[in-house]
């Protein structure tokens, strides 16, 4: 492998082109990552994106890009239902893979991708990139250092008001987010699942509720304002994860959170509390018991608490930079396919638990 990772971009939608997306932020990896091609079934859109970002070649299909362009890896930014089949084609052609979440639609599909990558000696990294953000890295260090004692339970907020649910609107038709095969669990809940399992390790079982809060939603703003969207995927998912040894987490993955003043993640330990991303507060804060004899309070750890600089600087391109670090430098992968598979199993278990009204045991790990 040379000192530059040559990548193709599959998909030219929002994750590829939005200000926080992959292409507007890849200049930070100049000399490390080179985009040699882009492909999209909307060929005109791919050509326009290639012209906008100075990409040498644009294709109307993944196969054409894989057969023609000089590539070491592909960044898969396709819609959720086709992640597995497109990722398999990428690996079949001997290319490393950076995939948007979720890795696949079923655990069996994820198993197949992991096995194929292992057979070919290829690397898979999978979004979301949150565990690469400094506050999550620091929080993990604090938990492992026993800074708050044994974690008894956690609360994780992993929701928003839904695409088209706010007055600012949505740049494209958001209806597909509310159909079977999508929904808030795959769109938003996956973040919270990755975050809490990244901090506490693999979960052992799931108990869940899921349902549809309204049969039809109406886009509130933007170019599709007034469009009515039938809701066929559960838009309200609440679930509990059991990590064993009486450590639990409550996670929401819904399209029903217009605003919140609580931290995104709260860890409650026997000797303290750790908060991540409290609105209008620090990105990371910690509360300790017995700072002095009989005195509890919020403290500043010896090592400074981290600001979320990587997210602001790199946006979604951080996923591609991570792949380059692993492939070019042999760095330890953080966003592994095995972790993504565990998150996927949790999501499928949430729906099974809600449907069958029972606990569902988990079998995967990472």
Buried (B, 14 or more C-beta within 10 A) or exposed (E): EEEBBBBBBBBBBBBBBBEBBBBBBBEBBEEBBBBBBBBBBEBEBBBBBBEEBEBEBBBBBBEBBBEEBEBBBBBBBBEBBBBBBBBBBBBEBEBBBBBBBBBBBEBEBBBBBBEBBEEBEBBBBBBBBBBBBBBBBBBBEBBEEEBBBEBBBBBBBBBBBBBBBBEEBBEEBBBBBBBEEBBBBBBBBBBBBBBBBBBBBBBBBBBBBBEBEEEEBEBBBBEBEEBEBEBBBBBBBBBBBBBEEEBBBBBBBBBBBEEEEEBBBBBBBEBBBBBBBBEEEBBBBBBBBEEEEEEBEEEEBEEEBBBBEBBEEBBBBBBBBBBBBBBBEEEEBBBBBBBBBBBBBBBBBBBBBBEEEEBBEBEBBB
